[in-house]
Amino acid sequence: MCGENVNKRRGGLDFELRRNFYGETTRLLLDALGDKAEAFMVAFGGGEGRLIPAAPHPDHPFVSVIGLEKMRALVDALGGERVYIPTVKRAASRKFLIAQAIMRNEVSRSEMARCCGVTARYVRMVAREMEAAGVAVPPPMTKPPHRDEPE
């Protein structure tokens, strides 16, 4: 359950879930790059900081991947700043896997916790973070009440 179809979709709901777990500056970078964000992360990611130039230059290495128009948008948003560029593998992070499981809502939150090797409290925290980011999180599954006597 926790590892299935992690990289199945590029963009869409998975991308929106994934971007909620990045810092503010990285979200600004992703917003500026739009549809070129993943190509940018593949080419220049690696979980390290990169300096965004203060002015767009047509010969900058970023331009070969994202184009001059997106480079201008990136410079407008973050020019002169050092920005953490995540790896695309970040999509497979434990938190992202939990977020996917929460959205599928196929098992209880405690089962998600057991499967992913975390506490149920951590799963609830991820669900709260998702809600705070504006994701419509389905309510947790509940067990039917236990009955001692058959009806």
Phi and psi restraints in degrees (value plus and minus 20) as a CYANA .aco file:
   2 CYS   PHI     -92.8   -52.8
   2 CYS   PSI     -46.7    -6.7
   3 GLY   PHI    -127.5   -87.5
   3 GLY   PSI     -20.8    19.2
   4 GLU   PHI     -97.4   -57.4
   4 GLU   PSI     119.8   159.8
   5 ASN   PHI      34.7    74.7
   5 ASN   PSI      15.7    55.7
   6 VAL   PHI     -84.7   -44.7
   6 VAL   PSI     -65.9   -25.9
   7 ASN   PHI    -122.5   -82.5
   7 ASN   PSI      -0.6    39.4
   8 LYS   PHI     -82.0   -42.0
   8 LYS   PSI     -62.1   -22.1
   9 ARG   PHI    -133.8   -93.8
   9 ARG   PSI     120.9   160.9
  10 ARG   PHI    -131.1   -91.1
  10 ARG   PSI     104.4   144.4
  11 GLY   PHI      63.5   103.5
  11 GLY   PSI    -181.8  -141.8
  12 GLY   PHI      41.6    81.6
  12 GLY   PSI    -168.2  -128.2
  13 LEU   PHI     -80.1   -40.1
  13 LEU   PSI     -63.5   -23.5
  14 ASP   PHI     -78.8   -38.8
  14 ASP   PSI     -63.7   -23.7
  15 PHE   PHI     -84.3   -44.3
  15 PHE   PSI     -62.0   -22.0
  16 GLU   PHI     -84.2   -44.2
  16 GLU   PSI     -60.8   -20.8
  17 LEU   PHI     -82.1   -42.1
  17 LEU   PSI     -66.1   -26.1
  18 ARG   PHI     -81.4   -41.4
  18 ARG   PSI     -63.1   -23.1
  19 ARG   PHI     -87.8   -47.8
  19 ARG   PSI     -42.3    -2.3
  20 ASN   PHI     -87.0   -47.0
  20 ASN   PSI     -37.6     2.4
  21 PHE   PHI    -118.2   -78.2
  21 PHE   PSI     -16.7    23.3
  22 TYR   PHI    -110.4   -70.4
  22 TYR   PSI     143.9   183.9
  23 GLY   PHI     -94.3   -54.3
  23 GLY   PSI     150.3   190.3
  24 GLU   PHI     -78.4   -38.4
  24 GLU   PSI     -65.8   -25.8
  25 THR   PHI     -84.3   -44.3
  25 THR   PSI     -61.5   -21.5
  26 THR   PHI     -85.6   -45.6
  26 THR   PSI     -56.7   -16.7
  27 ARG   PHI     -84.3   -44.3
  27 ARG   PSI     -58.0   -18.0
  28 LEU   PHI     -82.0   -42.0
  28 LEU   PSI     -61.0   -21.0
  29 LEU   PHI     -81.5   -41.5
  29 LEU   PSI     -66.7   -26.7
  30 LEU   PHI     -83.8   -43.8
  30 LEU   PSI     -59.6   -19.6
  31 ASP   PHI     -83.9   -43.9
  31 ASP   PSI     -61.6   -21.6
  32 ALA   PHI     -86.4   -46.4
  32 ALA   PSI     -55.3   -15.3
  33 LEU   PHI    -106.2   -66.2
  33 LEU   PSI     -43.7    -3.7
  34 GLY   PHI      35.2    75.2
  34 GLY   PSI    -144.1  -104.1
  35 ASP   PHI     -89.7   -49.7
  35 ASP   PSI     -29.6    10.4
  36 LYS   PHI    -115.5   -75.5
  36 LYS   PSI     -19.5    20.5
  37 ALA   PHI     -80.5   -40.5
  37 ALA   PSI     -64.9   -24.9
  38 GLU   PHI     -88.3   -48.3
  38 GLU   PSI     -62.0   -22.0
  39 ALA   PHI     -80.3   -40.3
  39 ALA   PSI     -58.8   -18.8
  40 PHE   PHI     -83.5   -43.5
  40 PHE   PSI     -65.0   -25.0
  41 MET   PHI     -85.1   -45.1
  41 MET   PSI     -57.2   -17.2
  42 VAL   PHI     -85.3   -45.3
  42 VAL   PSI     -65.1   -25.1
  43 ALA   PHI     -94.3   -54.3
  43 ALA   PSI     -58.4   -18.4
  44 PHE   PHI    -142.8  -102.8
  44 PHE   PSI     -15.0    25.0
  45 GLY   PHI     -96.7   -56.7
  45 GLY   PSI    -170.7  -130.7
  46 GLY   PHI      95.8   135.8
  46 GLY   PSI      -8.7    31.3
  47 GLY   PHI      50.0    90.0
  47 GLY   PSI      18.5    58.5
  48 GLU   PHI    -155.0  -115.0
  48 GLU   PSI     145.7   185.7
  49 GLY   PHI    -104.7   -64.7
  49 GLY   PSI     122.7   162.7
  50 ARG   PHI    -150.6  -110.6
  50 ARG   PSI     123.1   163.1
  51 LEU   PHI    -102.9   -62.9
  51 LEU   PSI     105.9   145.9
  52 ILE   PHI    -107.5   -67.5
  52 ILE   PSI     104.5   144.5
  53 PRO   PHI     -82.0   -42.0
  53 PRO   PSI     133.2   173.2
  54 ALA   PHI     -96.0   -56.0
  54 ALA   PSI     -40.5    -0.5
  55 ALA   PHI    -157.3  -117.3
  55 ALA   PSI     122.5   162.5
  56 PRO   PHI     -93.6   -53.6
  56 PRO   PSI     109.0   149.0
  57 HIS   PHI    -139.3   -99.3
  57 HIS   PSI     109.3   149.3
  58 PRO   PHI     -80.5   -40.5
  58 PRO   PSI     -42.4    -2.4
  59 ASP   PHI    -115.3   -75.3
  59 ASP   PSI     -14.9    25.1
  60 HIS   PHI     -88.5   -48.5
  60 HIS   PSI     123.0   163.0
  61 PRO   PHI     -77.9   -37.9
  61 PRO   PSI     -51.0   -11.0
  62 PHE   PHI     -80.8   -40.8
  62 PHE   PSI     -55.5   -15.5
  63 VAL   PHI     -82.2   -42.2
  63 VAL   PSI     -54.1   -14.1
  64 SER   PHI     -84.4   -44.4
  64 SER   PSI     -42.9    -2.9
  65 VAL   PHI    -119.7   -79.7
  65 VAL   PSI     -62.9   -22.9
  66 ILE   PHI    -125.3   -85.3
  66 ILE   PSI     -33.2     6.8
  67 GLY   PHI      66.6   106.6
  67 GLY   PSI     140.6   180.6
  68 LEU   PHI     -88.9   -48.9
  68 LEU   PSI     -56.5   -16.5
  69 GLU   PHI     -82.5   -42.5
  69 GLU   PSI     -67.2   -27.2
  70 LYS   PHI     -88.1   -48.1
  70 LYS   PSI     -51.6   -11.6
  71 MET   PHI     -83.9   -43.9
  71 MET   PSI     -61.2   -21.2
  72 ARG   PHI     -82.6   -42.6
  72 ARG   PSI     -62.0   -22.0
  73 ALA   PHI     -83.0   -43.0
  73 ALA   PSI     -59.8   -19.8
  74 LEU   PHI     -85.0   -45.0
  74 LEU   PSI     -64.4   -24.4
  75 VAL   PHI     -84.5   -44.5
  75 VAL   PSI     -60.5   -20.5
  76 ASP   PHI     -80.7   -40.7
  76 ASP   PSI     -59.3   -19.3
  77 ALA   PHI     -99.8   -59.8
  77 ALA   PSI     -60.1   -20.1
  78 LEU   PHI    -157.4  -117.4
  78 LEU   PSI      -3.3    36.7
  79 GLY   PHI     -73.5   -33.5
  79 GLY   PSI     112.1   152.1
  80 GLY   PHI      65.5   105.5
  80 GLY   PSI     -20.9    19.1
  81 GLU   PHI    -124.8   -84.8
  81 GLU   PSI     132.3   172.3
  82 ARG   PHI    -111.1   -71.1
  82 ARG   PSI     106.8   146.8
  83 VAL   PHI    -143.1  -103.1
  83 VAL   PSI     116.2   156.2
  84 TYR   PHI     -94.0   -54.0
  84 TYR   PSI     104.7   144.7
  85 ILE   PHI    -129.9   -89.9
  85 ILE   PSI      91.3   131.3
  86 PRO   PHI     -91.8   -51.8
  86 PRO   PSI     141.5   181.5
  87 THR   PHI    -102.4   -62.4
  87 THR   PSI     135.8   175.8
  88 VAL   PHI     -87.2   -47.2
  88 VAL   PSI     -46.2    -6.2
  89 LYS   PHI     -80.7   -40.7
  89 LYS   PSI     -37.4     2.6
  90 ARG   PHI     -74.1   -34.1
  90 ARG   PSI     -47.4    -7.4
  91 ALA   PHI     -79.2   -39.2
  91 ALA   PSI     -44.9    -4.9
  92 ALA   PHI    -112.7   -72.7
  92 ALA   PSI     -10.2    29.8
  93 SER   PHI     -83.3   -43.3
  93 SER   PSI     136.5   176.5
  94 ARG   PHI     -77.7   -37.7
  94 ARG   PSI     -61.9   -21.9
  95 LYS   PHI     -83.2   -43.2
  95 LYS   PSI     -60.4   -20.4
  96 PHE   PHI     -86.4   -46.4
  96 PHE   PSI     -60.7   -20.7
  97 LEU   PHI     -81.1   -41.1
  97 LEU   PSI     -60.5   -20.5
  98 ILE   PHI     -85.4   -45.4
  98 ILE   PSI     -62.4   -22.4
  99 ALA   PHI     -79.7   -39.7
  99 ALA   PSI     -62.0   -22.0
 100 GLN   PHI     -82.7   -42.7
 100 GLN   PSI     -63.8   -23.8
 101 ALA   PHI     -83.6   -43.6
 101 ALA   PSI     -58.4   -18.4
 102 ILE   PHI     -82.1   -42.1
 102 ILE   PSI     -63.5   -23.5
 103 MET   PHI     -88.7   -48.7
 103 MET   PSI     -55.1   -15.1
 104 ARG   PHI     -89.7   -49.7
 104 ARG   PSI     -54.8   -14.8
 105 ASN   PHI      34.0    74.0
 105 ASN   PSI      23.6    63.6
 106 GLU   PHI    -114.3   -74.3
 106 GLU   PSI     -41.7    -1.7
 107 VAL   PHI    -154.4  -114.4
 107 VAL   PSI     148.0   188.0
 108 SER   PHI     -88.9   -48.9
 108 SER   PSI     141.5   181.5
 109 ARG   PHI     -84.1   -44.1
 109 ARG   PSI     -54.9   -14.9
 110 SER   PHI     -88.3   -48.3
 110 SER   PSI     -54.2   -14.2
 111 GLU   PHI     -87.6   -47.6
 111 GLU   PSI     -59.0   -19.0
 112 MET   PHI     -78.4   -38.4
 112 MET   PSI     -64.6   -24.6
 113 ALA   PHI     -81.2   -41.2
 113 ALA   PSI     -66.5   -26.5
 114 ARG   PHI     -80.7   -40.7
 114 ARG   PSI     -65.1   -25.1
 115 CYS   PHI     -83.8   -43.8
 115 CYS   PSI     -60.9   -20.9
 116 CYS   PHI    -111.7   -71.7
 116 CYS   PSI     -21.9    18.1
 117 GLY   PHI      53.5    93.5
 117 GLY   PSI      14.1    54.1
 118 VAL   PHI    -149.9  -109.9
 118 VAL   PSI     157.6   197.6
 119 THR   PHI    -106.2   -66.2
 119 THR   PSI     138.7   178.7
 120 ALA   PHI     -83.0   -43.0
 120 ALA   PSI     -51.4   -11.4
 121 ARG   PHI     -81.8   -41.8
 121 ARG   PSI     -60.5   -20.5
 122 TYR   PHI     -84.3   -44.3
 122 TYR   PSI     -60.8   -20.8
 123 VAL   PHI     -81.9   -41.9
 123 VAL   PSI     -63.0   -23.0
 124 ARG   PHI     -83.3   -43.3
 124 ARG   PSI     -57.5   -17.5
 125 MET   PHI     -83.9   -43.9
 125 MET   PSI     -62.3   -22.3
 126 VAL   PHI     -82.7   -42.7
 126 VAL   PSI     -62.0   -22.0
 127 ALA   PHI     -81.3   -41.3
 127 ALA   PSI     -61.0   -21.0
 128 ARG   PHI     -85.6   -45.6
 128 ARG   PSI     -59.3   -19.3
 129 GLU   PHI     -82.2   -42.2
 129 GLU   PSI     -60.6   -20.6
 130 MET   PHI     -83.8   -43.8
 130 MET   PSI     -64.9   -24.9
 131 GLU   PHI     -82.3   -42.3
 131 GLU   PSI     -61.4   -21.4
 132 ALA   PHI     -84.1   -44.1
 132 ALA   PSI     -48.7    -8.7
 133 ALA   PHI    -104.2   -64.2
 133 ALA   PSI     -20.4    19.6
 134 GLY   PHI      73.9   113.9
 134 GLY   PSI     -10.1    29.9
 135 VAL   PHI    -101.8   -61.8
 135 VAL   PSI     113.1   153.1
 136 ALA   PHI     -98.2   -58.2
 136 ALA   PSI      75.3   115.3
 137 VAL   PHI    -104.6   -64.6
 137 VAL   PSI     108.4   148.4
 138 PRO   PHI     -87.7   -47.7
 138 PRO   PSI     131.1   171.1
 139 PRO   PHI     -84.8   -44.8
 139 PRO   PSI     131.5   171.5
 140 PRO   PHI     -84.5   -44.5
 140 PRO   PSI     129.8   169.8
 141 MET   PHI     -85.7   -45.7
 141 MET   PSI     125.5   165.5
 142 THR   PHI    -141.8  -101.8
 142 THR   PSI     131.5   171.5
 143 LYS   PHI    -105.9   -65.9
 143 LYS   PSI     129.2   169.2
 144 PRO   PHI     -86.1   -46.1
 144 PRO   PSI     129.7   169.7
 145 PRO   PHI     -82.0   -42.0
 145 PRO   PSI     123.1   163.1
 146 HIS   PHI     -97.3   -57.3
 146 HIS   PSI     114.2   154.2
 147 ARG   PHI    -142.0  -102.0
 147 ARG   PSI     113.0   153.0
 148 ASP   PHI     -97.9   -57.9
 148 ASP   PSI     -57.2   -17.2
 149 GLU   PHI    -131.1   -91.1
 149 GLU   PSI     116.4   156.4
 150 PRO   PHI     -91.2   -51.2
 150 PRO   PSI     128.5   168.5
